Amino acid sequence: MPVPADSVPVKKAKSFPLYRTVAGFVRDPLLQLQRINESADGELVRLGLGASRPYLATHPDHVQQVLRGESENFVRDGVFWRPLNRLMGASILAEGDDWELSKRVLQPVFTTRNVNRLTDLMATAINEAVDRLVAPGGGGRTVDGLPEMSRIVNETVIKVLFGDKISPVESDRLIPAFDQVARSIAFRFLLPFVPRLIPLPGDRAFRAAVKIMDETLFELVDRYRNDPGDGDDIFTVLCGARAAAGSELTDTWVRDNLLAMFATSTETTTLALTWLWPLLNDHPHVATRLYDEIDGVVGTERVRPDHLHRLPYVHQVVQELLRLYPVGWMFPRMATKPTTMGGVPIKPGDAVLISPFLTHRLASVWDRPLEFDPDRFLPENVRGRHRYAYFPFGGGPHQCIGRHVFNVEAQMILTSILSRFRPALARPIPPMPRIGATLRPRTNVELALAPLTGARAS
């Protein structure tokens, strides 16, 4: 329910005008936001960003109001959604009727029961992808962590998205094209108020990559549009809805949802797992405990879904990883009706930015917020915590429907790698990410992979 305007004293949000913050935003936008976050300590603030003056809401009460209590008022619209709307159109990431339709079609794919049917397929894909980390002759390799995590995640997600309906050639076209989109969209994401007619770095690469993805996806849709066959994969479900009697769904609708699911299943998972290696390097006591648990449960076997319920510390590590480096770092919303937040009047058209990255680092909410401590997620430590102190997958009606798939996938990839190798960083990695559509490390995460004696490679 909207908060009545006369129910709380009206006050003005603390303002951070551009003339005070521009130098910090130019040097390091994310660090500047973190400083503002620490200064505000959960109070609603207004950011001066030149052509845009959004509110920044980080207190769990305010997050809950936006994502759940008044979710119908705070919609996924406005200037901050322009880059994503261009890419994913009328998909699960849209709003209103488009979102409701896509969610209704896709929801059955992500029930716990169906995900459990997919986990054996995921495990096979993960183990085969991790096999390729072994150098010729059986030794370890030194790898660039981000592209290697991307390769493992993409090979797994392709199986979940398309089942056996995509060829290796098509997969090899789609994966690098999407990676190019994820990197080239960064400037449009950071400067959404810049008109499309004004060129920005990355625009040309973005258009070229989208062209490749469209050609590949529309060819697939055309091939299976009228006879999608059987399968629990997302592509089959979308094509089945497209082919249903009386359906007015289009090929473009299938394409939009495939891209949306690809985006939310690959880039985000890749980045989260990439951040794991610097964290383990900097916290050897966590790494040792993790190794011991995996060695005791998995040993020299290949990881299977039934291992996961016996790996509680693996689960805690993934949860704490997502606290420090959430899969989506910023959720923009736009108010459609007048309301108040923390006593501050919010008008229709006002943008409100919700950031798991910033809320998860609030000292008033989390003890030692910058410390990597998986024991925060012991059952006794979770009880009593504000529901929206931790929301790496959003919340309310728009909570990510693929969150269970992410958790299973991330835990199996982590376990498969650490049951076979002991990774070591070639050099330290700065803990503050580089801002963009996602949170990427500032330097390459070079990993030396030492194989474990007796680890099963095939």
N, C-alpha and C positions, 0 to 999 in steps of 0.2 A: 504494500500500500504506500502511496506517496506520503511524505512527511508534511503535515499541515504547516503552512508558512508561519502561523501564529502560535505554534506549539513550543517553539524554542526561541530564545533571544536571537535577534538578527545581528550578525557581525560581518566583518569584512575579512576575506582571506588574506593571509600574508602574501605580499607580492614580491616577485623577483624580476624586476624589469630588465630588459635586454641590455641596457647600458651598464648594468652592474654585473651581468653574467656573460656577456658576449666573449670576453677574452678567455674565460674558462671553457665555454662551449667550443670555441675555435681550437683550443689546445687539446681538449679531451672531453667530448660531450658526456660520456657516461660518468666519468669522475666528477664532473660538474653537477650532474643530477644526484649523485651520491652525496655530495657536500650539501646540496639543498635538502635532501632527504634527512640528513643528520641534523641540520639546523632546524627543520620543521618538526622533527620527532613525532610524526603521525598527524600533525595538524594539516588541514587542507590548505594548499598554497596555489597561487596563480603564477604561471610562467609567462614571461614576456619573450615570445619567439618571433618578433617582427610582425609578420602578417597573421600570426595565430597567437591566441592567449589562452591556452588550455589550463584547466585545473589539474593538479596532481593529487590523487587520493591514495594514501598508503596505509592509513589506519585500518585494521581488520573490520571495524564497524562500518567504515565508509565503503570498503571493498564489498562487504556483504550487502549493503544498500544498493550498490550499482549492479552487482552480478546476480543477486537473488531477490532482495526485498522489492526493488523497483526495476527489475530487468526489462519490463515492457516499456519503461520510460527511457532507459539508457540503451540505445540501439547501436548496432555496428554500422555506422554511417558517418558521413562527414569527410573532411579533408584527409584525415589520417588513414582512411580506408581506400583512397583512390588507387594506390599502386596494386593492392590486392584485388580490388574489384575489376581492374583491367585484366588481371591474369585468370581469375577463377569465377567470375560472373555469377550465374544463378546456381550456386553450389551450396554445400553444407556450411560454407563460410559466409553465406549471404544472410539476409534478414527477412522477416515476414514470411509470406507464403512460400518463397523459394527455399528458405531454410527448413520450414516445416515439412515440405514435400521430400526434400533430400534426406532429412533425418528419419522420416517414416520409412523410406526405402532402405536406408543403410543400417538402421538400428538393429535388425535381426542378425546382421553379420557380426556385431560386436557384443552379443550376449555372451555371458561366461561359458555357456554350453557350446556355442559355435566356436569361440576362441579356443576352447579346449580341443576341438576337432582339428584346428589349424596348427596347434603347437608341435605335433609330430613333424609336419611339413616344415615348420620354422626351424626346428632342431636340426633336421637334415641339411637344410640350406645353410644354417650357421656353421655347422661342423665342416661342411665342404668348403665354405668361404675361409674359415680359419686354417684349414689344411694348407692353403696357399701362402700362409705366412712362413711356412717351412722352406728354407733355401734348398736349392739342389744339393744333394749329398746329405740332407737331413739336419743341417745346422740352422741356427737362428739367423735373423736378418736385422739390419738397421732400416727402419721404415719411417716415413713421415706419417705421424699418427692420424691426422685428419683425413687425408685421402684413403688411408687403409680402413679406418672406421667407416668412411662413406661407402667403400666398396662392399664391406661385409653387410652393412645395413641395407644397401640398395639391392644386393643379391637376395637378401631375405625378404624384403618388402615386395619385390617384383613377384615372388612366389605367392605371397598373400594377396596382392592386388590382382594378378592375372592368372594364377594357377598355371596350367599348361598351355594357355592360349596365346602366349607371346614367344616369339622365336629369339634365339640368342642375338641375332643381327638386330632385331628391333629393340631388344633390351640394351644392346651396346650403343644404340643411337639415343635412346631416351635418357639414360642415366647421366652422361656428360652434359646433355642439353639442359637438364634440370639443374645440375650443379652450376652451370653458367648463369641460369636465371637467378638462382639464390644469391650469387655473388654480385651480379650486375644490377639488381634491384635496390641495392643498399642506399644509393644517393636519393632515389625517388622516395624511399621509405623515410629517410632523414629529413628530406625537404619536400614534403607532400604538397605544400602550398605553391610550389613553382609550377606555372602553367606547362602543359605538355608540349606546347610549341617551342618552349625554351629548352634547348638540348642540355643534357647533363651527362657526366661520365657514366658509361655503362649502357646508355640507351640503345646504341647500335647492337651491342652484344646481346642485350635483352631481346630485341626484336628477332635477331637471327636464331637464338635458342628457342623462342616461342614458335617460330616457323617450323623448326625441326620437330618439336613436340607435337604440334598440331598435325603435321603430315603423318607422323607415326600413329598417334591416337585415333585420328579419323579413319586411317586405313584399317586399324583393328576393329573399330566400331562398324565400319562398312562390312567387314568380313563376317561378323557375328551378330549383326543387328537383328535379323529375323530368326536366327536359330542359335541362341546363346548356349544351348546344351546344358549339361549338368555341372555342378561345382559350387563350393562354398566361398569362392573368391569374390572380391568386390566387383570386378569387371563383369562376371557372369550375372550377379545380382542386378547391376545397373542396366545391362543389356536386356535382362528378363523384364524389368520394369518398362523399358523402352518398347519392347515387343508385345507387351500385354494388350489384349483386346480393348479397344477404346482408349488406349493411352495417347496423350498428346505430347509426350516427352520427345525431345529432339536429340539428334546426334550431339549437338553442342552441349546440351544438358549432361549427357554422359561424359563428354570430354571435360567439362568444368568440374564435375565431381571427382573424376579420376585425378585431375591435377591437384585438387584440394586435398585428397587423401594421400597422394604422393608427397605433397609438401609437408603435411602434418605427420607423416610417418617416416620421413627420411632425413631431411636437413636437421630437424630438431633432435632426433635420436642420435644422429652422427655427432652433433656438437656436444650433447650431454656426455656421451661416452669419451669423446676426445679430452674433455676436462678431467676425466677420472685419473688419467696417468700423472699429471702434475700433482694432483691432490694426494695420491698414494706415495709419490716420491717425497713429498713434504711431510707425510705423516706415516713413518715406517711402522709404528705400532699398529695402526689400522691395517696396513698392508699385511703384516705378519698374521694378524688375527684372521684376515680374509683368506690368505693362503692356507692356513691351518684348517679352516672350515671346509674349503673346497677340496683339499687333499683328502680329508677324512670322509667326505661324502662321495665325491666323484672318482677320486684316485686316478687310475689310468684309463677309465672308461671315457666314451664320448658322452657329452652332456645330453641328458634326456629331460623332458618336461617333469617326470616324476621325481627328479632330483630336487626341484625348486622348493618343495615344502619342507625339505630338510636343510635348507640354506637360509636361515633367518637373518644372519649377518649380511649376506649378499643383498637381501631385500632392504635392510637398514642403510647399507652403503648407497644403494641407488636412490633411496628417498632423500638422504642427506645431500647427495650429489645434485638432485633436483632443487633442493633448497638454495644452494649457492649459485647454481647455474640452471635455472628453470628453462624448460623447453621453449616457452614463449615468454619473452622478457617484458613485453608491453602489450596491454589490451586497451586500445582506444574505444571510447564510447561517446555518443552524442545524446544530450538530453532533448526530449521531444515535448516535455511539459514542464511548467515551473515546479520547483521543489526546493528543499533546503538540505544542506549536508553540513553537519556540525555547526548549525546555526547560520551558515553562509547561504544566501539565496542563489539558486541555480536557475538560469533562464533557458527557454527552448533555444536550441542551436549551440549551447555551450558544449565544448569538448571536455571530457573528463578522462584522464589517463590513469589506468590501473597498472601497476607494475609488480608482478611477483618478485622480481629481482630486488626491488627496493623494500617491499614489505618484509621479505625474508631476511633482510639485513637491518631491521629496526632494533635498536638496543632496548627500547621500551617493551618490545614484544619477545625478543630472543636473548637469552643469556649467552654472552660471548658470540655475537652474531657472525663474526668473520672466521670463527674457528670451525674446522671440519670435524664433526663429532657425530658419527652414526648412532651413538647411544641415545641421542635425542629421540630416536624413533623406537626405543624399547616401548612395549605396550604401556607400562606404568608411567612413562614420560609423555606419552601422547594424550592420555586421559586428562580432560580439563582444559586442553589447549583450545583457543578460539578457532572455530571452524575455518575462518578466513585469515588466520595467521600463516597458513601454508596452503597455497592453491596453484601448484605448478601447471595444472591442466584447466585453469579457470574455475568456474563454478556456476551454479544455477542451471537454467535451461540450456545454456550454450556450453556447458562443460564438455570437454573433448570426449567424443564417444569412443575414441580409440585408445583411451588411457590404459586399459587392461592389456591390450596388445603391446603397447610400449613397455610396460613393466615386465611382461614375460620376455619380450625380445631383448631388452637391455640386460636382464639378469642372465639369460642364456648366453649372450655374447660375452659378457664379462666372465662368466664361469668357464666357458669354452676356452677363452684365451688364457686365463690364469691356471687352468688345469694342465696347460701345455707349455707355458712360458713364464719366465720371470722378466718383466719389462723394466728397463732402466732408462731414465731421461739422459740425453746427451748434454743438456744444459737446462738451467732453471727457466721456468715460464712465468712471466708477470701474471699475478692473480687477477688484475682488472682486465676484463675483455675489451676487445675492439667493437664499438657499437655499430649496428647495422640492422638488417631485418632479423638477424639472429646474433648471438654473442660468440664471436670467434676469438681464439687466442691471437695475441699480437705478433707472435713469432711461430715458426714451425715447431710442432711437437715431435722432435726426433726421438725415436724409441729404439733402443737395442734390445732385441728379443733373445733371451737365453733359453734354449729348450730344456725342459726338465727330463732327466734321465728316466726312461721307461714310459714317457708320455705317449699315448696312442695317437698316431698320425693318420691312420686310415681305418 
